[in-house]
Amino acid sequence: MNRRNFIQSKVAGTAILASSGLVCKASAQNPPTVNEKTSMLDVDVLVVGGGSAGHVAAIQAGRLGAKTVLLERNSQLGGTTTTGGVCFPGLFHAWGKQIISGIGWDLVAKSVKIDGRELQDFTKNHRSHVPYHVDLNGQLYSLLAEEACLDAGVSLAYYQFPEKVAQTSEGWLVNVRGQGVNYQLRCKQIIDCSGNATVVGMLGFERLRGDTRQPGTQVVVYKGLDMEVVNKNAKHIQQMYNEAVKEGRLQKGDTWSGKAMQPIRSKRGNVNHIFGADSTDAGTQTQTNLAGRKSVLRMLKFLKTIPGGENASIDRMMNETATRETFRIKGETMITVNDYQTGRKFDDALSYSFYPIDLHTKDGVVPKHLKRGVVPTIPRGSLIPKGSRNLMVAGRCLSSDRYANSAARVQASCMGMGQAAACTAVLAAKTSTTPKDVPISEIHSLLREHGAIVPA
């Protein structure tokens, strides 16, 4: 199919999607209605999950003229950045230069500008990676991501998820279910950006998962404390904290550093460890959320007993506890910690990644920084479930060992993966082939055309 016919088929397809009322193609002035009758919808690319990788993948696929549907179980896009509350994504820069750009970076930079902030100087050298994160307004980011999806012709389907997936001669038949809706999608390519490799698991392809998982975090920022009084009494407050843990009024993990001043002084809210956090299904996510909220409430009650904390309250808390680790796929290529730490340049590298090895444990976390000049790469093979066709993943569920995954899972890396996966999937759909067989040179060319940085 040539590009002109591909785009024409997209336009016809989006009209069908909009008229069904099952996915959103309407403006705020003309909202869609829900058609409760089972329908059959034909699309080119189905993206499952609208998190760090998923919304970027959907935008890229839409901009390339593919009929694209994005299924998202929650009410907004952005995942870890928005729903999870980690509204300081990173890392887009390494060693004084930008190594991840494209759609994700454009949205980040735009949100910072609209919010009246300025980007920091990324050429400065810091011992820690923390100053290279970009602080932004998460809710503004979600609005801009949604606008970009709609402008790209992406059909958004909130509160919906794949219930069953079956292989066909031309791709996939997907049963989609949501509140009041139940329909089928025929699609040529699927990009699983669920974080849990949900579709990969449904299809029976191998997934990996350790006996233990990294703890999650219930992002929260406190307010109302008299910081002058608090700072004068920091040593005493730490003693009070230790005693509260000993007595069971607080639990290990209510601060992931074991330091009482951490949640008091934090403006980003990454202050606790929720052990056993799991987002693989509704039941485990519910238990994870309950545990996160209990942790916040325990800490708030404690803060109100410390000197200067009588008026302590909650300034910002996310409605979902963010998880760091669930399933990873077994892909055509497995990224090892040695690959990551040495900056291995894979022959089929599609994007860069940059972050310290960052495995959170019951005893906290001590990042292991990469050696100067090292910039790891993400190969196409790590995004393709081993033995599969017409199926890719992007995001934290990529094929990698636990230590490599602890670094590659961060937002900027996932955004780069999402854009690369979308270019690959659309080229595969246009040429009636599978992602593994698309020439790397063509993927690289398309990525460059859309502002991405390709490993050299």
C-alpha positions in Angstrom: 0.0 0.0 0.0 1.5 3.4 -0.9 1.5 6.3 1.5 -1.4 8.1 -0.2 -3.7 5.1 -0.1 -2.6 4.4 3.5 -3.6 7.9 4.6 -6.9 7.7 2.7 -7.7 4.5 4.4 -6.9 6.1 7.7 -9.4 8.9 7.1 -12.1 6.5 6.2 -11.3 4.4 9.3 -11.4 7.2 11.8 -14.9 8.1 10.6 -16.0 4.6 11.4 -14.4 4.8 14.8 -16.0 8.1 15.6 -19.4 7.0 14.5 -19.2 3.9 16.7 -19.0 6.0 19.8 -16.6 3.4 21.2 -13.5 5.6 21.0 -13.1 9.3 21.2 -12.6 11.3 17.9 -14.8 14.2 18.9 -14.1 17.6 20.3 -15.3 18.8 23.7 -18.1 20.7 21.9 -19.3 17.4 20.2 -18.7 14.6 22.6 -19.2 11.0 21.4 -22.1 8.8 22.5 -21.7 5.2 23.5 -22.9 2.5 21.2 -23.6 -0.6 23.3 -23.9 -2.9 20.4 -20.9 -5.0 19.6 -19.0 -3.6 16.6 -16.1 -4.6 14.4 -13.5 -1.9 13.8 -10.6 -2.1 11.4 -7.4 -0.3 12.3 -3.7 -0.5 11.4 -2.0 -0.1 14.8 -3.4 -0.9 18.2 -1.5 0.6 21.1 -2.3 -0.9 24.5 -1.5 1.5 27.4 -1.1 5.3 27.3 1.8 5.7 29.6 5.3 7.0 29.0 5.8 4.8 25.9 2.2 4.3 24.8 1.1 7.9 24.2 4.3 8.6 22.2 3.8 5.5 20.2 0.3 6.4 19.3 1.1 9.9 18.4 3.9 8.7 16.1 1.7 6.1 14.4 -1.0 8.6 13.8 1.4 11.2 12.4 2.6 8.5 10.0 -0.9 8.1 8.6 -1.8 4.8 10.3 -5.3 4.3 11.7 -4.4 4.1 15.3 -6.4 3.2 18.4 -5.0 3.7 21.9 -6.5 1.7 24.8 -5.9 3.1 28.3 -7.4 1.6 31.4 -7.2 5.0 33.3 -8.6 8.4 32.6 -5.6 10.2 31.3 -2.3 9.8 29.4 1.2 9.9 30.7 1.4 7.0 33.1 4.2 7.4 35.5 4.5 11.1 34.8 0.9 11.9 35.4 -1.1 9.1 37.1 2.0 8.0 39.0 3.0 11.6 39.9 6.6 11.3 38.9 6.3 14.6 37.1 10.1 15.0 36.7 10.9 12.8 33.8 14.4 11.9 32.8 16.9 11.5 31.4 17.0 13.1 28.0 20.6 14.2 28.3 23.9 12.6 29.0 27.4 13.9 29.3 26.5 17.4 28.1 24.4 16.5 25.1 20.9 15.4 24.2 20.5 11.7 23.6 16.7 11.4 23.5 14.5 13.8 21.6 11.5 13.5 19.3 7.8 13.5 20.4 8.3 12.9 24.1 10.9 15.6 24.5 8.8 18.1 22.5 5.9 17.5 24.8 8.0 17.9 27.9 9.6 21.1 26.6 6.3 22.5 25.6 4.7 21.8 28.9 7.6 23.5 30.7 7.3 26.6 28.5 3.5 26.9 28.8 3.8 26.5 32.6 6.1 29.6 32.7 9.3 27.7 33.6 12.7 27.4 32.1 14.7 24.3 31.2 17.9 23.9 33.1 21.4 24.0 31.6 22.1 20.4 30.6 25.7 21.1 29.8 26.6 21.5 33.5 28.3 18.5 35.2 26.7 17.2 38.4 27.7 14.1 40.4 24.1 13.0 40.8 21.6 12.4 38.0 18.8 14.1 40.0 19.5 17.7 38.6 18.9 16.4 35.0 15.3 15.5 35.6 12.9 18.0 34.1 10.3 19.3 36.6 6.9 19.9 34.9 3.2 20.2 35.6 2.0 16.6 35.3 -1.7 17.6 34.7 -0.7 20.1 32.0 1.5 17.4 30.4 -1.5 15.0 30.2 -3.6 17.7 28.4 -0.8 18.3 25.9 -0.3 14.6 25.3 -4.1 14.2 24.7 -4.2 17.1 22.3 -1.2 15.7 20.3 -3.0 12.4 20.0 -6.2 13.9 18.7 -4.3 16.2 16.3 -2.5 13.1 15.0 -5.9 11.4 14.3 -5.5 8.8 17.1 -8.7 7.3 18.5 -8.6 7.4 22.3 -10.4 4.7 24.2 -10.2 5.4 28.0 -11.4 2.9 30.6 -11.0 0.1 28.0 -8.7 -2.9 27.8 -8.1 -6.0 25.6 -10.1 -8.9 27.0 -9.0 -11.5 24.4 -6.5 -11.5 21.5 -6.4 -14.0 18.6 -4.0 -14.2 15.7 -5.3 -13.9 12.2 -3.7 -14.3 8.8 -3.4 -10.5 8.5 -2.7 -9.6 12.1 -4.9 -9.7 15.2 -8.5 -9.9 16.3 -8.9 -8.2 19.7 -11.9 -8.2 22.0 -12.1 -4.9 23.8 -14.1 -4.4 27.0 -14.9 -1.3 29.0 -17.6 0.2 31.0 -20.7 -0.2 28.9 -18.8 -1.2 25.8 -17.8 -4.5 24.2 -16.5 -4.7 20.7 -13.8 -6.2 18.4 -10.8 -4.6 16.7 -9.1 -6.1 13.6 -5.6 -4.7 13.5 -2.4 -5.3 11.6 0.1 -4.5 14.4 -0.1 -4.4 18.2 2.3 -2.4 20.4 2.0 -3.5 24.0 2.8 -0.6 26.2 0.9 -1.8 29.2 4.0 -1.9 31.5 3.0 -5.5 32.4 3.3 -7.0 28.9 -0.4 -7.8 29.2 -1.0 -8.7 25.6 2.2 -10.7 25.4 1.0 -12.8 28.4 -2.4 -13.3 26.9 -0.9 -14.7 23.8 1.3 -17.1 25.7 4.7 -15.7 24.9 7.2 -15.9 27.7 7.4 -13.3 30.3 9.9 -12.9 33.1 9.3 -11.9 36.7 11.5 -12.2 39.8 10.4 -13.7 43.1 10.7 -10.2 44.6 9.7 -6.9 43.0 11.0 -3.4 43.5 8.8 -1.5 46.0 6.4 1.1 44.6 5.9 4.7 45.7 2.8 6.6 46.7 3.8 10.1 45.6 2.9 12.7 48.2 4.0 16.2 49.1 3.2 17.6 52.5 2.5 21.2 53.5 1.7 23.4 56.5 4.9 22.7 58.4 6.8 25.5 60.1 10.2 24.7 58.5 12.1 27.1 60.7 11.0 25.1 63.8 11.3 21.8 62.0 14.9 22.4 60.9 16.0 23.5 64.4 14.6 20.2 65.7 15.8 17.9 62.9 17.9 15.7 65.2 15.0 15.3 67.7 12.5 14.6 64.9 14.7 11.8 63.7 14.7 10.3 67.2 10.9 10.6 67.3 10.8 8.9 63.9 13.0 6.0 65.1 10.8 5.5 68.1 7.6 5.6 66.1 9.0 2.8 63.8 10.0 0.8 66.9 6.5 1.2 68.4 4.7 0.3 65.1 3.1 3.7 64.6 5.3 4.0 61.5 6.5 1.2 59.3 9.8 0.6 57.4 9.2 2.1 54.0 7.1 5.0 55.2 10.3 6.8 54.1 12.5 4.9 51.7 15.6 6.5 53.1 14.9 5.9 56.8 15.4 9.6 57.3 12.5 11.6 58.8 13.4 14.8 57.1 13.1 13.3 53.6 9.3 13.5 53.2 9.2 16.8 55.0 11.6 18.6 52.6 10.7 16.8 49.4 8.9 18.9 46.7 8.7 16.0 44.3 7.0 13.4 46.5 9.2 10.4 45.8 9.4 9.6 49.5 8.3 6.1 50.4 8.5 2.5 49.6 5.4 0.4 49.3 6.7 -3.2 49.6 5.1 -5.8 47.4 3.6 -3.2 45.0 2.0 -4.9 42.1 -0.1 -3.6 39.2 -0.6 -6.7 37.2 -4.4 -6.9 37.7 -7.2 -5.0 39.4 -6.9 -6.9 42.6 -3.2 -6.4 43.1 -3.4 -2.7 42.1 -6.2 -2.2 44.6 -4.1 -3.7 47.4 -1.1 -1.7 46.3 -3.2 1.5 46.4 -4.6 0.7 49.9 -1.1 0.1 51.2 0.2 3.3 49.7 -2.6 5.4 51.2 -2.2 3.8 54.6 1.5 4.7 54.5 0.7 8.4 53.7 -1.9 8.6 56.5 0.6 7.1 59.0 3.2 9.6 58.1 0.7 12.5 58.2 -0.3 11.5 61.7 3.3 11.4 62.8 4.1 14.8 61.2 1.4 16.4 63.2 3.2 15.3 66.4 6.6 16.8 65.6 7.8 20.3 66.6 6.5 22.7 63.8 4.2 20.1 62.4 0.9 20.9 64.2 -0.6 22.2 60.9 0.8 19.6 58.6 -1.5 18.5 55.8 -1.3 17.1 52.3 -0.4 19.4 49.4 -0.5 16.8 46.6 -1.1 13.1 46.5 -1.6 10.9 43.5 -4.7 8.6 43.3 -2.6 5.6 42.4 0.5 4.0 43.8 3.1 3.8 41.1 4.9 0.5 40.6 8.5 0.1 39.3 8.5 -3.5 38.2 6.2 -6.4 37.2 6.7 -8.5 34.0 9.4 -8.2 31.4 9.3 -10.1 28.1 11.7 -12.6 26.8 12.6 -11.0 23.6 14.6 -11.8 20.5 17.4 -9.9 22.4 17.9 -9.6 26.1 19.7 -6.5 27.4 22.0 -7.5 30.3 23.4 -5.2 33.0 26.8 -5.6 31.3 25.3 -4.5 28.0 23.8 -1.5 29.7 26.8 -0.5 31.8 29.3 -0.8 28.9 27.0 1.1 26.5 26.9 -1.7 24.0 25.9 -0.5 20.6 23.6 -3.1 19.2 23.5 -3.6 15.5 19.7 -3.1 15.5 19.8 -0.2 18.0 16.7 2.1 17.7 17.2 4.5 20.6 19.3 5.5 23.5 18.7 5.1 27.2 20.5 6.8 30.1 20.1 6.3 33.9 22.0 4.8 36.8 21.4 1.2 37.7 18.6 2.0 40.1 17.3 -1.2 41.8 15.1 -0.3 44.8 15.1 -2.8 47.7 13.8 -3.2 51.2 17.0 -1.4 52.4 16.6 1.6 50.1 18.5 2.3 46.9 22.1 3.3 46.1 22.3 4.2 42.4 25.3 2.8 40.5 26.2 5.5 38.0 27.5 4.8 34.5 31.1 5.5 33.7 31.7 8.8 32.0 30.9 8.8 28.2 28.8 5.6 28.4 25.4 5.8 26.7 23.4 2.5 26.4 21.3 1.6 23.4 17.9 -0.1 23.0 17.9 -2.8 20.3 14.8 -3.7 18.2 15.2 -7.3 19.4 14.4 -6.3 23.0 11.0 -4.9 21.9 9.9 -8.1 20.0 8.6 -11.1 22.0 10.7 -14.1 21.0 9.0 -16.0 18.2 6.2 -13.5 17.7 5.0 -11.7 14.6 3.2 -8.4 14.2 3.7 -7.7 17.9 6.1 -5.3 19.8 6.4 -3.9 23.2 7.7 -0.6 24.5 8.4 0.7 28.0 9.5 -1.0 31.2 8.4 -4.5 30.0 11.2 -4.6 27.4 13.4 -7.7 27.3 16.1 -7.1 29.9 17.5 -8.5 33.1 16.4 -6.9 36.4 19.4 -4.6 36.9 19.4 -3.3 33.3 15.6 -2.9 33.6 16.0 -0.8 36.7 17.7 1.8 34.5 16.0 1.4 31.2 12.5 1.7 32.7 12.6 5.5 33.2 10.4 7.8 31.3 12.7 9.4 28.7 14.0 5.9 27.7 10.4 4.6 27.4 9.4 7.6 25.3 12.2 6.8 22.9 11.2 3.2 22.7 7.6 4.2 22.0 8.5 6.3 19.1 10.9 3.7 17.7 8.3 0.9 18.1 5.7 2.9 16.3 7.9 3.7 13.3 8.7 0.0 13.1 5.1 -1.2 13.4 3.8 1.3 10.8 6.4 0.3 8.3 5.5 -3.3 8.9 1.8 -2.6 8.4 2.4 -0.6 5.2 4.6 -3.4 3.7 2.6 -6.4 5.0 5.6 -7.7 6.9 6.5 -8.2 10.6 8.6 -5.7 12.7 11.6 -8.1 12.8 11.9 -7.9 9.0 11.7 -4.2 8.5 15.1 -2.8 7.3 16.8 -1.0 10.1 17.9 1.8 7.7 14.2 2.6 6.9 13.3 2.8 10.6 16.3 5.1 11.3 15.3 7.3 8.4 11.8 7.7 9.6 12.8 8.3 13.2 15.2 11.1 12.0 12.4 12.6 9.9 10.3 12.9 13.0 13.0 14.5 15.2 14.3 11.4 17.1 17.9 10.8 17.8 19.2 7.6 16.3 22.2 5.7 17.8 25.2 6.5 15.6 
